[in-house]
C-alpha cells in the first residue's frame, strides 16, 4: 500500500525522489503524480498549511496533474471551508483546468449559510465558465442556493441551464427550484414555475415533493387559505405525512391560528404519528409568546407524556407567559416543578418573577422568594435581583422603604424587616451582595421625584464610600431638583463631585445648573457657567436665557439684562428672537417702553428679523403707556416688512383705536380680520363693545353683542362686565340689568366695584328699589374693606341717596347696622373713630381731645354715616 493511501505525511526525501532522478540511477518505485490518491494527498498537505509556508514550485508540479475528481476529493477533505475555498480558487486559476459540476457542488455544500456572497459568486462563475451540469447536479446547486436565501440566483442558474450549462431541466430540477423559492416565501414565482413545470414535463410530474414545496412556500408567505387548499389536495392523494402536518401546524401557530394548529396535532396523533420533540418545543414557545399560555401548557403536557426532556428555556417561556398573564399561582407551581426536575433557574427567570411580584405589590412574598432562590447566584447577579425590588418599591411610591433596603445593602449582612410601609417583607442580605451604580440610580431618582433630597444626598455619600461611580441620570435628577428647591450651592457640590468621579456632565446637567442660577438672577455666575459650557461644546437652553433676561427686566435691572445678552454674544451663543422679545416684554411691563424700542431697533440693525410676537410686545407696551400713535407706527412698520398681523395684533390695535375714539377704524379692522379668515375672539368683541359704549353708541353695541353670539363666540365674565358697565355709562339701565341677570345665570358675576357702579347708576336713574336690593347683596358678601376709599365712597354715595327716600330709609339703617356688626364693630361711633384714625393724613385737618374736623373734599370717600358721627360726637384721643 502506498504512503498516499495510508494518509501519512510524506517526508522531504520521499518528495524529492518522487519528482527527480538521482545520479545513482532511477528512483525507487512510488505512486505516480497522476494517481488521484497521490495527487490529493500532496495537495491536502500543501493547502492544510498557512499560505505563506506553501511550496510554490511543488504546487506548480502538482497542478500539471490536477483533475476534477482529485479537486473534489481535496475540497471535501480539507479541514475547513476557508481552506477549501482557497484551494477552489487556486485550482480554477490553473492553466487547462476547469471545475466540474461535482467539484463545484462539493464547494457549495461546504460554505456556511452566512457566506452567501461566496456562494453567489460561485454560481455566477459557474455560469460564466459554462460548466456542464447534469439535472441532479443542477438540482443540488439550486437547493443549496435556496437554503442560504439566494432564490434569485437559483432562478438565474435554472434559466441558463439549457443555453449555458448544457442541462435540460427535469421534474427533479423543477422541484429543487420550487424548494428554493418556497424557503423565501416567493409564492407568485413558485406558482409561475409550477405552471411552467406542468407545461414542460406534464401533469404527472407534480408529485408529493412538488406539493410539499408549494405548501412550504404558502406557509412562509403567510397565505393560510392557499396552504389549506394544498393540504386538501395532498390528502386526496394520500400524500400527507408527519413532515407535512408538522410544517403546517408550526405555520398556523405563527399566524396565531391556535385552534387550527391544535387540530393538526390531534390529527397527527389520530393517524398514529407522534409530534417530534422539536415540533412541540416550537409550538410551546410560539403559543406562549402569543399569550396563549393555556394551549402552550397543553403542548407542554404532551411533551411530558411522551417522555421528552424539558430544559430551562421551555420552563422559562411558560413561567414568563404566566407572569405576563397575571397567573402567579400557576407560575409559582410550575417554578417549583422545575426545581423538582433539577432545572436550576437563571437570573433572567428570577428577575421576571420578582418583577411580577413587585408589580402586584406582593412585597411580603418577594423576601422569602429571593432568600430561597438567590443562594446559588454570584453576588453581582443577586444585586440585579435586589435592584428589581428597589425599582418595584419606588414605582409603588414606597421610596423610603427602597431607601431602607438600599441602606441595608450598603451595611451588608443584615436582616431587615419593614412592617410600617409596605407590609411584612424580610430580606436576609448576604455580606457579599453589594449595591451597584444601578441600585443607587433607582433610589436616588425616586427620592428626587418625592423631593426627599436630604436622603438622596446621604445615599450619594454612601455610594462614594463603596467606590461606585454612579449614573449620569441620577446626578442630573438630583442637580435639577436641588436647583428647583433653590439649593444651588449643594447642586454645585454634586456637580463637582460627579466630575471627580469621572462622569462627564451632559447638556442637561449644565442647563439644570443654569436654570438655578437664572432663578437667582446671578449674571456673573451665569456668565462663568456659559464659558464652561462653551468649552465643553454645550449650548444653553433658550428658555433659561429667556427667563434670566425677563426676570432681570421685571426687577428693574435692565442694564444687567442687556449686559448679559452682550456676554452671550461674546461667548458665541446667539440669543434668538424669543430671548430678545422677553427682554422687551420685561421692559414694557415696568414702563420702559423706550428702552424696549431701543432693543427692537438694535436687533433689527443686526440682521435679525423681529417676528410678529416681537412687534406685538412693543405695540402692547405703547398701548399700556397710552402712546397710541407710536403703537400704530409699529403696526405699520410690521406691515411694511411683509409680516402678517396675528389675531393678537388686531386685538391690540382695536383696543387702541377704541380707547383713542377711532371706533370706526376699529370696526373696519374687525371686518378685515374676517376677510383674512382670522375669526374675532371674545377679546376682540369686548374691546369693541367698550369702545362703542364709550362713544355713546349703545344700540350698535347691542347689535354687536348679538352678532358675537351668532358667530359662536361665547362671552366670558370680562365681556359681560365691560358690556354692563358700558350700558350703565349710556344710561341703558334696564338693558344693563337684563344682561346682568343673564350673566348670573351663566355662573358669572360682576366684580364689587362694577356692581357698586351699577347700584349708583340705578339709583341715579330712579330705580332705588333695585339699587337697594343689590346694595344688600354687596354688604351681605362682606367683601368691601373699610380702608378701600373708592369702594367705601361708592357705598357712601349710594346709602346717602337712598336715605333721602323716606320709604326705605329704615331699611338702609338696618342694612348699615348689620354691615357694621358683621365687621365686628360694637357701634357706629366706634366704627367712626377707627375709620377716622385710618384715614390718610391729607384728609384729617384736626384731631384733638375735643373735636375732629374732616376736609370737606374727602367727604365723598367717607361713609355719610361716619361723617355724621364725626360731626355730632367729639373723638377722644
VOSE-873191 format. One record per residue (C-alpha): z, x, y. Coordinates in steps of 0.25 Angstrom, whole numbers, plus 5000, padded with zeros to 4 digits. Layout:
<atoms>
ZXY;...
</atoms>
This chain:
<atoms>
500050005000;499650065014;500650085025;500049975033;500249875022;501749925021;501949895036;502550035039;502250105052;501250225049;501650365052;500950445063;500450535051;499850415044;499150365056;498550505059;498050505044;497450365046;496550395057;496150545055;495750655045;496550775043;496050915041;496450915027;495550805023;495550655022;496750565026;497550505015;497250365010;497750265020;497350125025;496050125033;496150075048;495249955045;496249895036;496949775043;498349815038;498149955042;497649915056;498649805058;499849905054;499450005064;499149905075;500449845073;501149985074;500450005088;500649865094;502049865090;502349975099;502449975114;501149985121;501450125127;501650185113;500450135106;499450245101;498150205109;497250295100;497750235087;497550095093;496050135096;495850175082;496550045076;495649965086;494450005079;494849935066;495449805073;495149675067;495549535070;496349515057;497049645060;497349595074;497849465069;498749545060;499349635071;499549515080;500349435070;501249555066;501549615080;503049595084;502849505096;501749425103;501749535114;501349645104;500349545098;499749515111;499649655115;498849685102;497949565104;497549615118;497349755113;496449705101;495649615110;495249735119;494749825107;493249845106;492549765095;493849675092;493949525094;495149445090;494849335080;495449195081;496549235071;497049355080;496949265092;497749155085;498749255080;499049305094;499049165099;500149125089;501049235093;501049205108;502349125112;502248995120;502649055133;501449155133;500449045136;499649135145;499349235134;498949125124;498049065135;497349205137;497249225122;496449095121;495549125133;495249265128;494849195114;493849105121;493349225129;493149315117;492449195109;493449215098;492949135086;493949035080;494048945068;494548805071;495848845065;496048965074;495648885086;496648775082;497748875081;497448925095;497448785100;498748755094;499348885100;498848855114;499348715113;500748765109;500848855121;500348745131;498948785133;498148655130;497048685140;496748825134;496748755120;495748655125;494948765131;494948845118;494548725110;493348685119;492848825118;492948825102;491448795099;490848885110;491749005111;492649005099;491548975088;492448865083;492148715080;493448635082;493848545071;494948445069;496048545068;495548615080;495648485088;497048455082;497448585087;496948555101;497548425101;498948485097;498748585109;498448465119;499648385113;500648495116;500248485130;500248335131;498748325135;498548185129;497248155136;496648295132;497148265118;496448125117;495148185122;495148295112;495548195101;494248115104;493448245104;494048275091;493648145085;492248155090;492148295085;492848285071;492848135068;493948035067;494548095054;494848225062;496048145068;497248175059;498748175059;498748305067;497848255077;498648135080;499948215079;499448305091;499048175098;500348115096;501048245101;500148245113;500548105117;501948145115;501848265124;501048185135;502148075135;501247955130;502147885121;501147765119;500047855114;500947935105;501447805099;499947765096;499647895089;500947875081;500447745077;499047805073;499747915065;500647805058;499447725053;498847855047;500247895041;500148025049;501548005055;502548115051;503848175055;503148265065;502448145072;503748065073;504548175078;503548205089;503548065093;505048045093;505248165101;504248115111;504847985112;506148045115;505548125126;504947995132;506247925132;505847825121;507047845114;506947715105;505547765100;506047905097;507147845089;506247755082;505347865078;506547945072;506947815064;505447815059;505547955054;506747925047;506247805041;505047885036;505947985029;505748085040;506948155045;506848205060;507048355061;508248415068;507348465080;506848325082;508148255082;508648365091;507548345101;507848195101;509348215103;509048295115;507948205120;508748075119;510048145125;509248195137;508648055140;510047995140;509947925126;511147995120;511347875111;510047905104;510248055104;511548035097;510847955086;509848065084;511048165084;511648075073;510348095065;510448245066;511848245061;511348155049;510248245046;511248365046;510548435057;511348535065;511748495079;511848605090;512548615103;511248575111;511248445103;512648415105;512548455120;511348365123;512148245117;513448265123;512748295137;512048165135;513248085132;513948145144;512848105153;512947965147;514447965151;514747945136;515848055136;516547995124;515348015115;515148155121;516548205118;516448155104;515048225102;515648345108;516848345098;515848325087;515048445092;516248535092;516648485077;515248535073;515648665079;514648665090;515248735102;515048665116;514448755126;514748755141;513548665145;514048555136;515548575140;515048575155;514348445153;515548375146;516448415157;515548375168;515548235162;517048225160;517148265175;516048175180;516848055173;518148105179;518748135166;519448265170;520648235161;519648255149;519048385155;520248475154;520548455139;519048465136;518748595143;520048655138;519548625124;518148665125;518048775134;518948875126;517748945119;517048955133;516949085141;517749085154;516549075162;516048955154;517348885155;517348905170;516048825171;516748705164;517848705174;516848705185;516348575179;517748525180;517948575195;516648505199;517048375192;518348375199;517648405212;516548295210;517648195207;518348225220;519548305213;519348425221;520748465222;520848455206;519648545206;520348645215;521548645206;520748665193;520048785200;521348845205;521848835191;520548915186;520849015197;522249035192;521749035177;522449005164;523248885170;523348745164;523148645175;523348495175;522948405187;523548265186;523448225200;521948215204;521048185192;521948155181;522548245170;521648355166;522148485161;521448615161;521848745153;521148855160;520948985153;521349115161;519849155158;519249045165;519049075180;518348995190;516949045195;516249025208;515748885204;517148845202;517548875216;516248825221;516448685215;517948665220;517748735234;516548645237;517348525232;518548555241;517548575253;517048435251;518448375252;518848465263;519948545255;519548675262;520848745260;520848725245;519348775246;519748905253;520848925243;519848925232;518949025239;520149125239;520349095224;518849115221;518849255229;520149295221;519349265208;518249345212;517249235213;516149235223;516049085225;514749005229;514048995242;514148835241;515648845240;515748935253;514748855260;515448725258;516748785262;516248845275;515548715279;516848635277;517748735284;516748725296;516748575295;518248585296;518248675308;518848795300;517748895304;518649015303;518848985288;517448955286;517049095291;518049155282;517449095270;516049135275;516449275276;517149265262;515849215255;515149335261;516149425256;515949365242;514449395243;513949255245;512849245255;513049135266;511949035266;511348965278;512348845275;513548945275;513148995289;512748855295;514148805290;514848905298;513848885309;514248735309;515748775310;515448865322;514648755329;515748655327;516648755335;515548775345;515748925344;514448985349;514849135347;515149115332;513949025330;513049145336;513749245327;513449165315;512049135319;511849285320;512349305305;511449185301;510249255307;510649385299;510649305286;509349225289;510049095290;509848985300;510848895308;510648755305;510148675317;511248565316;512348675318;511548735330;511348595336;512848555334;513248685341;512348665353;512748515354;514248535354;514148655364;513448565373;514348445371;515548535374;514848575387;514548715382;513048705386;512948855389;513548895376;512548805369;511348865376;511849005373;512048965358;510548915358;510149045364;510949125354;510249055343;508849085348;509249235350;509649235335;508349185331;508849035328;507948945335;508648815339;507848695337;507648575346;508748505339;509748605344;509248605358;509248455358;510748465354;510948555366;510248465375;510948335370;512348405371;512048445386;511548305389;512848245383;513648315393;512748285404;512048425405;510648365405;510048475414;510548575404;509948495393;508648485401;508648645402;508748665387;507548565386;506748645395;507148775389;506748735375;505448675380;505048805386;505348885373;504248805366;505148705359;504748565359;505848475362;505748355353;505948205357;507448215353;507648335364;506948245374;507848125371;509048205372;508648245386;508248105390;509548055385;510348155393;509648125406;509847975403;511347985402;511348075414;510547965422;509348055424;508347955421;507148025427;507448155420;507548075407;506148015410;505548155413;506048205399;505348085393;504048105400;504148255396;504348215382;503048125382;502248245389;502648335377;501948235367;503348195361;503448045357;504747975362;505647925352;506447795352;507647865357;506747925369;506347785372;507747725371;508247835381;507147805391;507247655390;508747675393;508447765405;507347665411;508347545409;509447625416;508547665427;508047525429;506647545424;506747435414;505247405413;504947545409;506047535398;505347405393;503947475393;504647595385;505047495374;503647435373;503147585371;504147605360;503647485353;502247535355;502547665349;503247605337;504547645341;505447515340;506447505351;507847515346;509147445349;509447555359;508047525366;508347385368;509847405372;509347495384;508247395388;509247275387;510247345396;509047385406;508547245407;509947185409;510247295420;508847265426;509347115427;508347065417;509146995406;508146905401;507247015397;508447085391;508646955382;507146955378;507247105374;508547075366;507746965358;506547065357;507447165351;508047075340;506647025337;506147175335;507247185324;508147275333;509547225331;510447245343;511747325342;513047325349;512547405360;511347325363;512147195363;513147265373;512047305382;511447165382;512647085384;513047185395;511747175402;511747025401;513047025408;512547105419;511347005421;512346885421;511846825408;513246795403;512846685393;511846765386;512746895386;513846815379;512846755369;512346895366;513846945365;514146835355;512946875347;513347015348;514746985342;514046905330;513347035326;514647115326;514447185339;515347175351;515347215366;516247335370;517447295378;516847345391;515547265389;516447145385;517247155397;515947155406;515547025398;516846965401;516746995416;515346945417;515646815410;516846795420;515946825432;514946725427;515946615426;516146625411;517646645412;518046585399;517046665391;517546795398;519046755396;518746735381;518046875380;519146945388;520146895378;519346955367;519347085375;520847085377;521147045363;520447165358;521347255365;520347365367;520447385382;521247505386;522147485398;521647615405;520147575404;520047535418;518647485417;518947385406;520247345412;519547325425;518547225418;519747155411;520447145425;519147085431;519046985420;520446945420;520546935435;519346845436;519846755424;521146745431;520546675442;520146555433;521446475433;521046405420;521046535412;522046625420;523146595410;522246645398;522046765406;523546795408;523746775393;522646865390;523146975399;524546965393;524046975379;523247095383;524447165389;525347135377;524247185367;524347315375;525847325373;526147295387;527447225390;526947155402;525947155413;526847225422;527047345412;525547345409;525247345424;526147465426;525547545415;524147515419;524447555433;525047685429;523847715420;522847685432;522047805437;522747875449;521647835459;521947685458;523447705459;523747705474;525247705474;526347695463;527747705467;529047635464;528847505472;527347475472;526047515466;524647495472;523347505465;522047545472;521247415474;519947475469;520647495456;520947345454;519747325446;520147425436;521547365434;521847225428;522047125438;523447085432;523847235433;523547235448;524247105450;525547165443;525447295451;525347215464;526547125460;527447215454;527847355458;527747465448;529047545445;528747695443;
</atoms>
